[in-house]
Amino acid sequence: MTTEQRLNRVEDDLAVIRQLLTSATTYAESANCRLDRVGEKLDQAVSRQDATDA
């Protein structure tokens, strides 16, 4: 394998890694948004329960 072929392979591998990191970032951001919504709904449920108990 020539040096140029090795360099091309490394560049290809780095492109794949970049895509995987981008995908993981998108997934994490999406999961974080869902957790925020769950937290908001939990806060609302606790507030309703507190109002019912009062």
mmCIF file of the N, C-alpha and C atoms, coordinates in Angstrom:
data_MODEL
# 
_entry.id   MODEL 
# 
loop_
_atom_site.group_PDB 
_atom_site.id 
_atom_site.type_symbol 
_atom_site.label_atom_id 
_atom_site.label_alt_id 
_atom_site.label_comp_id 
_atom_site.label_asym_id 
_atom_site.label_entity_id 
_atom_site.label_seq_id 
_atom_site.pdbx_PDB_ins_code 
_atom_site.Cartn_x 
_atom_site.Cartn_y 
_atom_site.Cartn_z 
_atom_site.occupancy 
_atom_site.B_iso_or_equiv 
_atom_site.pdbx_formal_charge 
_atom_site.auth_seq_id 
_atom_site.auth_comp_id 
_atom_site.auth_asym_id 
_atom_site.auth_atom_id 
_atom_site.pdbx_PDB_model_num 
ATOM 1   N N  . MET A 1 1  ? 0.859   -1.166 0.000  1.00 0.00 ? 1  MET A N  1 
ATOM 2   C CA . MET A 1 1  ? 0.000   0.000  0.000  1.00 0.00 ? 1  MET A CA 1 
ATOM 3   C C  . MET A 1 1  ? 0.909   1.235  0.000  1.00 0.00 ? 1  MET A C  1 
ATOM 4   N N  . THR A 1 2  ? 0.622   2.143  -0.885 1.00 0.00 ? 2  THR A N  1 
ATOM 5   C CA . THR A 1 2  ? 1.449   3.347  -0.982 1.00 0.00 ? 2  THR A CA 1 
ATOM 6   C C  . THR A 1 2  ? 1.065   4.341  0.102  1.00 0.00 ? 2  THR A C  1 
ATOM 7   N N  . THR A 1 3  ? 1.924   5.313  0.268  1.00 0.00 ? 3  THR A N  1 
ATOM 8   C CA . THR A 1 3  ? 1.657   6.360  1.260  1.00 0.00 ? 3  THR A CA 1 
ATOM 9   C C  . THR A 1 3  ? 0.373   7.106  0.915  1.00 0.00 ? 3  THR A C  1 
ATOM 10  N N  . GLU A 1 4  ? 0.163   7.362  -0.360 1.00 0.00 ? 4  GLU A N  1 
ATOM 11  C CA . GLU A 1 4  ? -1.051  8.063  -0.784 1.00 0.00 ? 4  GLU A CA 1 
ATOM 12  C C  . GLU A 1 4  ? -2.295  7.231  -0.470 1.00 0.00 ? 4  GLU A C  1 
ATOM 13  N N  . GLN A 1 5  ? -2.224  5.933  -0.684 1.00 0.00 ? 5  GLN A N  1 
ATOM 14  C CA . GLN A 1 5  ? -3.352  5.058  -0.373 1.00 0.00 ? 5  GLN A CA 1 
ATOM 15  C C  . GLN A 1 5  ? -3.628  5.040  1.129  1.00 0.00 ? 5  GLN A C  1 
ATOM 16  N N  . ARG A 1 6  ? -2.563  5.013  1.909  1.00 0.00 ? 6  ARG A N  1 
ATOM 17  C CA . ARG A 1 6  ? -2.733  5.044  3.368  1.00 0.00 ? 6  ARG A CA 1 
ATOM 18  C C  . ARG A 1 6  ? -3.381  6.346  3.811  1.00 0.00 ? 6  ARG A C  1 
ATOM 19  N N  . LEU A 1 7  ? -2.902  7.441  3.225  1.00 0.00 ? 7  LEU A N  1 
ATOM 20  C CA . LEU A 1 7  ? -3.470  8.744  3.563  1.00 0.00 ? 7  LEU A CA 1 
ATOM 21  C C  . LEU A 1 7  ? -4.947  8.803  3.193  1.00 0.00 ? 7  LEU A C  1 
ATOM 22  N N  . ASN A 1 8  ? -5.296  8.293  2.031  1.00 0.00 ? 8  ASN A N  1 
ATOM 23  C CA . ASN A 1 8  ? -6.702  8.268  1.615  1.00 0.00 ? 8  ASN A CA 1 
ATOM 24  C C  . ASN A 1 8  ? -7.539  7.430  2.570  1.00 0.00 ? 8  ASN A C  1 
ATOM 25  N N  . ARG A 1 9  ? -6.974  6.309  2.997  1.00 0.00 ? 9  ARG A N  1 
ATOM 26  C CA . ARG A 1 9  ? -7.708  5.447  3.933  1.00 0.00 ? 9  ARG A CA 1 
ATOM 27  C C  . ARG A 1 9  ? -7.919  6.155  5.267  1.00 0.00 ? 9  ARG A C  1 
ATOM 28  N N  . VAL A 1 10 ? -6.891  6.834  5.757  1.00 0.00 ? 10 VAL A N  1 
ATOM 29  C CA . VAL A 1 10 ? -7.014  7.581  7.012  1.00 0.00 ? 10 VAL A CA 1 
ATOM 30  C C  . VAL A 1 10 ? -8.059  8.683  6.866  1.00 0.00 ? 10 VAL A C  1 
ATOM 31  N N  . GLU A 1 11 ? -8.037  9.392  5.747  1.00 0.00 ? 11 GLU A N  1 
ATOM 32  C CA . GLU A 1 11 ? -9.026  10.446 5.514  1.00 0.00 ? 11 GLU A CA 1 
ATOM 33  C C  . GLU A 1 11 ? -10.436 9.868  5.474  1.00 0.00 ? 11 GLU A C  1 
ATOM 34  N N  . ASP A 1 12 ? -10.600 8.722  4.835  1.00 0.00 ? 12 ASP A N  1 
ATOM 35  C CA . ASP A 1 12 ? -11.911 8.066  4.788  1.00 0.00 ? 12 ASP A CA 1 
ATOM 36  C C  . ASP A 1 12 ? -12.364 7.654  6.189  1.00 0.00 ? 12 ASP A C  1 
ATOM 37  N N  . ASP A 1 13 ? -11.436 7.096  6.957  1.00 0.00 ? 13 ASP A N  1 
ATOM 38  C CA . ASP A 1 13 ? -11.769 6.696  8.328  1.00 0.00 ? 13 ASP A CA 1 
ATOM 39  C C  . ASP A 1 13 ? -12.167 7.905  9.170  1.00 0.00 ? 13 ASP A C  1 
ATOM 40  N N  . LEU A 1 14 ? -11.446 9.005  9.000  1.00 0.00 ? 14 LEU A N  1 
ATOM 41  C CA . LEU A 1 14 ? -11.783 10.223 9.742  1.00 0.00 ? 14 LEU A CA 1 
ATOM 42  C C  . LEU A 1 14 ? -13.157 10.760 9.340  1.00 0.00 ? 14 LEU A C  1 
ATOM 43  N N  . ALA A 1 15 ? -13.505 10.644 8.071  1.00 0.00 ? 15 ALA A N  1 
ATOM 44  C CA . ALA A 1 15 ? -14.827 11.083 7.619  1.00 0.00 ? 15 ALA A CA 1 
ATOM 45  C C  . ALA A 1 15 ? -15.919 10.241 8.278  1.00 0.00 ? 15 ALA A C  1 
ATOM 46  N N  . VAL A 1 16 ? -15.688 8.942  8.382  1.00 0.00 ? 16 VAL A N  1 
ATOM 47  C CA . VAL A 1 16 ? -16.656 8.058  9.042  1.00 0.00 ? 16 VAL A CA 1 
ATOM 48  C C  . VAL A 1 16 ? -16.780 8.424  10.517 1.00 0.00 ? 16 VAL A C  1 
ATOM 49  N N  . ILE A 1 17 ? -15.659 8.656  11.168 1.00 0.00 ? 17 ILE A N  1 
ATOM 50  C CA . ILE A 1 17 ? -15.683 9.039  12.585 1.00 0.00 ? 17 ILE A CA 1 
ATOM 51  C C  . ILE A 1 17 ? -16.429 10.348 12.768 1.00 0.00 ? 17 ILE A C  1 
ATOM 52  N N  . ARG A 1 18 ? -16.197 11.298 11.877 1.00 0.00 ? 18 ARG A N  1 
ATOM 53  C CA . ARG A 1 18 ? -16.890 12.588 11.944 1.00 0.00 ? 18 ARG A CA 1 
ATOM 54  C C  . ARG A 1 18 ? -18.403 12.394 11.823 1.00 0.00 ? 18 ARG A C  1 
ATOM 55  N N  . GLN A 1 19 ? -18.823 11.526 10.902 1.00 0.00 ? 19 GLN A N  1 
ATOM 56  C CA . GLN A 1 19 ? -20.251 11.243 10.732 1.00 0.00 ? 19 GLN A CA 1 
ATOM 57  C C  . GLN A 1 19 ? -20.838 10.593 11.978 1.00 0.00 ? 19 GLN A C  1 
ATOM 58  N N  . LEU A 1 20 ? -20.102 9.657  12.564 1.00 0.00 ? 20 LEU A N  1 
ATOM 59  C CA . LEU A 1 20 ? -20.582 8.994  13.779 1.00 0.00 ? 20 LEU A CA 1 
ATOM 60  C C  . LEU A 1 20 ? -20.715 9.984  14.934 1.00 0.00 ? 20 LEU A C  1 
ATOM 61  N N  . LEU A 1 21 ? -19.744 10.870 15.071 1.00 0.00 ? 21 LEU A N  1 
ATOM 62  C CA . LEU A 1 21 ? -19.809 11.871 16.140 1.00 0.00 ? 21 LEU A CA 1 
ATOM 63  C C  . LEU A 1 21 ? -20.970 12.836 15.925 1.00 0.00 ? 21 LEU A C  1 
ATOM 64  N N  . THR A 1 22 ? -21.208 13.213 14.679 1.00 0.00 ? 22 THR A N  1 
ATOM 65  C CA . THR A 1 22 ? -22.337 14.088 14.373 1.00 0.00 ? 22 THR A CA 1 
ATOM 66  C C  . THR A 1 22 ? -23.648 13.397 14.718 1.00 0.00 ? 22 THR A C  1 
ATOM 67  N N  . SER A 1 23 ? -23.758 12.131 14.363 1.00 0.00 ? 23 SER A N  1 
ATOM 68  C CA . SER A 1 23 ? -24.962 11.364 14.668 1.00 0.00 ? 23 SER A CA 1 
ATOM 69  C C  . SER A 1 23 ? -25.160 11.233 16.175 1.00 0.00 ? 23 SER A C  1 
ATOM 70  N N  . ALA A 1 24 ? -24.089 10.949 16.895 1.00 0.00 ? 24 ALA A N  1 
ATOM 71  C CA . ALA A 1 24 ? -24.181 10.816 18.353 1.00 0.00 ? 24 ALA A CA 1 
ATOM 72  C C  . ALA A 1 24 ? -24.581 12.135 18.996 1.00 0.00 ? 24 ALA A C  1 
ATOM 73  N N  . THR A 1 25 ? -24.064 13.237 18.480 1.00 0.00 ? 25 THR A N  1 
ATOM 74  C CA . THR A 1 25 ? -24.416 14.555 19.005 1.00 0.00 ? 25 THR A CA 1 
ATOM 75  C C  . THR A 1 25 ? -25.893 14.844 18.782 1.00 0.00 ? 25 THR A C  1 
ATOM 76  N N  . THR A 1 26 ? -26.379 14.557 17.597 1.00 0.00 ? 26 THR A N  1 
ATOM 77  C CA . THR A 1 26 ? -27.793 14.778 17.286 1.00 0.00 ? 26 THR A CA 1 
ATOM 78  C C  . THR A 1 26 ? -28.679 13.939 18.198 1.00 0.00 ? 26 THR A C  1 
ATOM 79  N N  . TYR A 1 27 ? -28.308 12.682 18.401 1.00 0.00 ? 27 TYR A N  1 
ATOM 80  C CA . TYR A 1 27 ? -29.076 11.794 19.277 1.00 0.00 ? 27 TYR A CA 1 
ATOM 81  C C  . TYR A 1 27 ? -29.083 12.328 20.705 1.00 0.00 ? 27 TYR A C  1 
ATOM 82  N N  . ALA A 1 28 ? -27.934 12.762 21.189 1.00 0.00 ? 28 ALA A N  1 
ATOM 83  C CA . ALA A 1 28 ? -27.838 13.276 22.562 1.00 0.00 ? 28 ALA A CA 1 
ATOM 84  C C  . ALA A 1 28 ? -28.673 14.540 22.736 1.00 0.00 ? 28 ALA A C  1 
ATOM 85  N N  . GLU A 1 29 ? -28.646 15.426 21.751 1.00 0.00 ? 29 GLU A N  1 
ATOM 86  C CA . GLU A 1 29 ? -29.445 16.648 21.832 1.00 0.00 ? 29 GLU A CA 1 
ATOM 87  C C  . GLU A 1 29 ? -30.933 16.316 21.845 1.00 0.00 ? 29 GLU A C  1 
ATOM 88  N N  . SER A 1 30 ? -31.331 15.352 21.036 1.00 0.00 ? 30 SER A N  1 
ATOM 89  C CA . SER A 1 30 ? -32.726 14.931 20.996 1.00 0.00 ? 30 SER A CA 1 
ATOM 90  C C  . SER A 1 30 ? -33.150 14.320 22.325 1.00 0.00 ? 30 SER A C  1 
ATOM 91  N N  . ALA A 1 31 ? -32.309 13.469 22.875 1.00 0.00 ? 31 ALA A N  1 
ATOM 92  C CA . ALA A 1 31 ? -32.615 12.852 24.168 1.00 0.00 ? 31 ALA A CA 1 
ATOM 93  C C  . ALA A 1 31 ? -32.706 13.906 25.260 1.00 0.00 ? 31 ALA A C  1 
ATOM 94  N N  . ASN A 1 32 ? -31.845 14.899 25.210 1.00 0.00 ? 32 ASN A N  1 
ATOM 95  C CA . ASN A 1 32 ? -31.864 15.973 26.194 1.00 0.00 ? 32 ASN A CA 1 
ATOM 96  C C  . ASN A 1 32 ? -33.175 16.755 26.113 1.00 0.00 ? 32 ASN A C  1 
ATOM 97  N N  . CYS A 1 33 ? -33.650 17.021 24.906 1.00 0.00 ? 33 CYS A N  1 
ATOM 98  C CA . CYS A 1 33 ? -34.930 17.725 24.738 1.00 0.00 ? 33 CYS A CA 1 
ATOM 99  C C  . CYS A 1 33 ? -36.072 16.892 25.309 1.00 0.00 ? 33 CYS A C  1 
ATOM 100 N N  . ARG A 1 34 ? -36.046 15.594 25.069 1.00 0.00 ? 34 ARG A N  1 
ATOM 101 C CA . ARG A 1 34 ? -37.098 14.725 25.604 1.00 0.00 ? 34 ARG A CA 1 
ATOM 102 C C  . ARG A 1 34 ? -37.063 14.712 27.125 1.00 0.00 ? 34 ARG A C  1 
ATOM 103 N N  . LEU A 1 35 ? -35.882 14.682 27.697 1.00 0.00 ? 35 LEU A N  1 
ATOM 104 C CA . LEU A 1 35 ? -35.771 14.722 29.159 1.00 0.00 ? 35 LEU A CA 1 
ATOM 105 C C  . LEU A 1 35 ? -36.304 16.040 29.713 1.00 0.00 ? 35 LEU A C  1 
ATOM 106 N N  . ASP A 1 36 ? -36.045 17.132 29.016 1.00 0.00 ? 36 ASP A N  1 
ATOM 107 C CA . ASP A 1 36 ? -36.582 18.426 29.441 1.00 0.00 ? 36 ASP A CA 1 
ATOM 108 C C  . ASP A 1 36 ? -38.110 18.395 29.458 1.00 0.00 ? 36 ASP A C  1 
ATOM 109 N N  . ARG A 1 37 ? -38.715 17.801 28.426 1.00 0.00 ? 37 ARG A N  1 
ATOM 110 C CA . ARG A 1 37 ? -40.181 17.713 28.370 1.00 0.00 ? 37 ARG A CA 1 
ATOM 111 C C  . ARG A 1 37 ? -40.722 16.838 29.485 1.00 0.00 ? 37 ARG A C  1 
ATOM 112 N N  . VAL A 1 38 ? -40.044 15.736 29.762 1.00 0.00 ? 38 VAL A N  1 
ATOM 113 C CA . VAL A 1 38 ? -40.469 14.862 30.859 1.00 0.00 ? 38 VAL A CA 1 
ATOM 114 C C  . VAL A 1 38 ? -40.395 15.627 32.177 1.00 0.00 ? 38 VAL A C  1 
ATOM 115 N N  . GLY A 1 39 ? -39.331 16.380 32.374 1.00 0.00 ? 39 GLY A N  1 
ATOM 116 C CA . GLY A 1 39 ? -39.188 17.186 33.590 1.00 0.00 ? 39 GLY A CA 1 
ATOM 117 C C  . GLY A 1 39 ? -40.295 18.213 33.724 1.00 0.00 ? 39 GLY A C  1 
ATOM 118 N N  . GLU A 1 40 ? -40.644 18.866 32.625 1.00 0.00 ? 40 GLU A N  1 
ATOM 119 C CA . GLU A 1 40 ? -41.730 19.849 32.655 1.00 0.00 ? 40 GLU A CA 1 
ATOM 120 C C  . GLU A 1 40 ? -43.057 19.182 33.011 1.00 0.00 ? 40 GLU A C  1 
ATOM 121 N N  . LYS A 1 41 ? -43.328 18.033 32.411 1.00 0.00 ? 41 LYS A N  1 
ATOM 122 C CA . LYS A 1 41 ? -44.579 17.322 32.706 1.00 0.00 ? 41 LYS A CA 1 
ATOM 123 C C  . LYS A 1 41 ? -44.614 16.859 34.156 1.00 0.00 ? 41 LYS A C  1 
ATOM 124 N N  . LEU A 1 42 ? -43.476 16.425 34.669 1.00 0.00 ? 42 LEU A N  1 
ATOM 125 C CA . LEU A 1 42 ? -43.405 16.019 36.065 1.00 0.00 ? 42 LEU A CA 1 
ATOM 126 C C  . LEU A 1 42 ? -43.670 17.208 36.984 1.00 0.00 ? 42 LEU A C  1 
ATOM 127 N N  . ASP A 1 43 ? -43.079 18.351 36.664 1.00 0.00 ? 43 ASP A N  1 
ATOM 128 C CA . ASP A 1 43 ? -43.319 19.562 37.452 1.00 0.00 ? 43 ASP A CA 1 
ATOM 129 C C  . ASP A 1 43 ? -44.800 19.942 37.441 1.00 0.00 ? 43 ASP A C  1 
ATOM 130 N N  . GLN A 1 44 ? -45.430 19.837 36.279 1.00 0.00 ? 44 GLN A N  1 
ATOM 131 C CA . GLN A 1 44 ? -46.856 20.151 36.178 1.00 0.00 ? 44 GLN A CA 1 
ATOM 132 C C  . GLN A 1 44 ? -47.684 19.176 37.009 1.00 0.00 ? 44 GLN A C  1 
ATOM 133 N N  . ALA A 1 45 ? -47.350 17.898 36.951 1.00 0.00 ? 45 ALA A N  1 
ATOM 134 C CA . ALA A 1 45 ? -48.088 16.895 37.717 1.00 0.00 ? 45 ALA A CA 1 
ATOM 135 C C  . ALA A 1 45 ? -47.936 17.142 39.215 1.00 0.00 ? 45 ALA A C  1 
ATOM 136 N N  . VAL A 1 46 ? -46.729 17.485 39.652 1.00 0.00 ? 46 VAL A N  1 
ATOM 137 C CA . VAL A 1 46 ? -46.498 17.771 41.069 1.00 0.00 ? 46 VAL A CA 1 
ATOM 138 C C  . VAL A 1 46 ? -47.286 19.007 41.483 1.00 0.00 ? 46 VAL A C  1 
ATOM 139 N N  . SER A 1 47 ? -47.311 20.026 40.636 1.00 0.00 ? 47 SER A N  1 
ATOM 140 C CA . SER A 1 47 ? -48.071 21.242 40.944 1.00 0.00 ? 47 SER A CA 1 
ATOM 141 C C  . SER A 1 47 ? -49.562 20.936 41.064 1.00 0.00 ? 47 SER A C  1 
ATOM 142 N N  . ARG A 1 48 ? -50.080 20.117 40.145 1.00 0.00 ? 48 ARG A N  1 
ATOM 143 C CA . ARG A 1 48 ? -51.501 19.746 40.217 1.00 0.00 ? 48 ARG A CA 1 
ATOM 144 C C  . ARG A 1 48 ? -51.779 18.953 41.489 1.00 0.00 ? 48 ARG A C  1 
ATOM 145 N N  . GLN A 1 49 ? -50.877 18.042 41.827 1.00 0.00 ? 49 GLN A N  1 
ATOM 146 C CA . GLN A 1 49 ? -51.057 17.248 43.038 1.00 0.00 ? 49 GLN A CA 1 
ATOM 147 C C  . GLN A 1 49 ? -51.012 18.143 44.272 1.00 0.00 ? 49 GLN A C  1 
ATOM 148 N N  . ASP A 1 50 ? -50.081 19.088 44.291 1.00 0.00 ? 50 ASP A N  1 
ATOM 149 C CA . ASP A 1 50 ? -49.991 20.020 45.418 1.00 0.00 ? 50 ASP A CA 1 
ATOM 150 C C  . ASP A 1 50 ? -51.266 20.844 45.543 1.00 0.00 ? 50 ASP A C  1 
ATOM 151 N N  . ALA A 1 51 ? -51.830 21.272 44.405 1.00 0.00 ? 51 ALA A N  1 
ATOM 152 C CA . ALA A 1 51 ? -53.061 22.063 44.429 1.00 0.00 ? 51 ALA A CA 1 
ATOM 153 C C  . ALA A 1 51 ? -54.228 21.215 44.932 1.00 0.00 ? 51 ALA A C  1 
ATOM 154 N N  . THR A 1 52 ? -54.250 19.945 44.565 1.00 0.00 ? 52 THR A N  1 
ATOM 155 C CA . THR A 1 52 ? -55.306 19.037 45.009 1.00 0.00 ? 52 THR A CA 1 
ATOM 156 C C  . THR A 1 52 ? -55.195 18.776 46.510 1.00 0.00 ? 52 THR A C  1 
ATOM 157 N N  . ASP A 1 53 ? -53.980 18.646 46.996 1.00 0.00 ? 53 ASP A N  1 
ATOM 158 C CA . ASP A 1 53 ? -53.751 18.364 48.410 1.00 0.00 ? 53 ASP A CA 1 
ATOM 159 C C  . ASP A 1 53 ? -54.037 19.575 49.294 1.00 0.00 ? 53 ASP A C  1 
ATOM 160 N N  . ALA A 1 54 ? -53.954 20.771 48.723 1.00 0.00 ? 54 ALA A N  1 
ATOM 161 C CA . ALA A 1 54 ? -54.103 21.990 49.534 1.00 0.00 ? 54 ALA A CA 1 
ATOM 162 C C  . ALA A 1 54 ? -55.526 22.284 49.906 1.00 0.00 ? 54 ALA A C  1 
# 
